């Protein structure tokens, strides 16, 4: 499922209109995003938003933040920092372990 479809589905499940949800999501300048911007996100006409906005979407839609960050095609900043400080072999082992854990969960 794309990031946009995930947001749209969760918004509908929460019983919120695009206008309602957009008014709750604040940009870094403190102003809310527009309903049109949210519509563009939901229809995959925009790239997934920043981690700051993703955290707000997660809160308002009662979704795990990490799940939304992953759906957006990125990693949480603290994980990026940690991984960038490791040598390539440790990063490879970490992702291999992650994949094994996910397969066990299926």
JOCORLIN-V304732 format. One record per residue. N is the residue number from 0. RES is the residue in three letters. OMEGA is omega as a letter, one per 20 degrees, with the letter a starting at -180 (none if undefined). NEAR is the number of other C-alpha atoms within 12 Angstrom. Layout:
[[N | RES | OMEGA | NEAR] [N | RES | OMEGA | NEAR]]
This chain:
[[0 | UNK | r | 18] [1 | UNK | r | 23] [2 | UNK | a | 31] [3 | UNK | r | 29] [4 | UNK | r | 23] [5 | UNK | r | 28] [6 | UNK | a | 42] [7 | UNK | a | 28] [8 | UNK | a | 21] [9 | UNK | r | 27] [10 | UNK | r | 29] [11 | UNK | r | 19] [12 | UNK | r | 15] [13 | UNK | r | 20] [14 | UNK | a | 15] [15 | UNK | r | 20] [16 | UNK | r | 22] [17 | UNK | a | 28] [18 | UNK | r | 20] [19 | UNK | a | 22] [20 | UNK | a | 33] [21 | UNK | a | 31] [22 | UNK | a | 23] [23 | UNK | a | 27] [24 | UNK | a | 31] [25 | UNK | r | 24] [26 | UNK | a | 22] [27 | UNK | r | 14] [28 | UNK | r | 10] [29 | UNK | r | 12] [30 | UNK | r | 13] [31 | UNK | r | 21] [32 | UNK | r | 27] [33 | UNK | r | 20] [34 | UNK | r | 21] [35 | UNK | r | 20] [36 | UNK | r | 25] [37 | UNK | r | 36] [38 | UNK | r | 24] [39 | UNK | r | 23] [40 | UNK | a | 30] [41 | UNK | r | 29] [42 | UNK | r | 21] [43 | UNK | r | 21] [44 | UNK | r | 17] [45 | UNK | r | 18] [46 | UNK | r | 20] [47 | UNK | a | 31] [48 | UNK | a | 33] [49 | UNK | r | 26] [50 | UNK | r | 26] [51 | UNK | r | 22] [52 | UNK | r | 31] [53 | UNK | r | 38] [54 | UNK | r | 28] [55 | UNK | r | 30] [56 | UNK | a | 41] [57 | UNK | a | 30] [58 | UNK | a | 23] [59 | UNK | a | 27] [60 | UNK | r | 30] [61 | UNK | r | 19] [62 | UNK | r | 24] [63 | UNK | a | 19] [64 | UNK | a | 26] [65 | UNK | r | 24] [66 | UNK | r | 26] [67 | UNK | r | 35] [68 | UNK | r | 31] [69 | UNK | r | 26] [70 | UNK | r | 26] [71 | UNK | r | 31] [72 | UNK | r | 20] [73 | UNK | r | 22] [74 | UNK | r | 22] [75 | UNK | a | 24] [76 | UNK | a | 17] [77 | UNK | r | 13] [78 | UNK | r | 18] [79 | UNK | r | 14] [80 | UNK | a | 12] [81 | UNK | a | 16] [82 | UNK | a | 20] [83 | UNK | r | 16] [84 | UNK | a | 13] [85 | UNK | r | 15] [86 | UNK | a | 12] [87 | UNK | a | 13] [88 | UNK | r | 13] [89 | UNK | r | 15] [90 | UNK | r | 19] [91 | UNK | r | 15] [92 | UNK | a | 15] [93 | UNK | r | 18] [94 | UNK | r | 16] [95 | UNK | r | 14] [96 | UNK | r | 14] [97 | UNK | r | 14] [98 | UNK | r | 14] [99 | UNK | r | 13] [100 | UNK | r | 12] [101 | UNK | r | 11] [102 | UNK | r | 10] [103 | UNK | a | 9] [104 | UNK | a | 8] [105 | UNK | none | 7]]
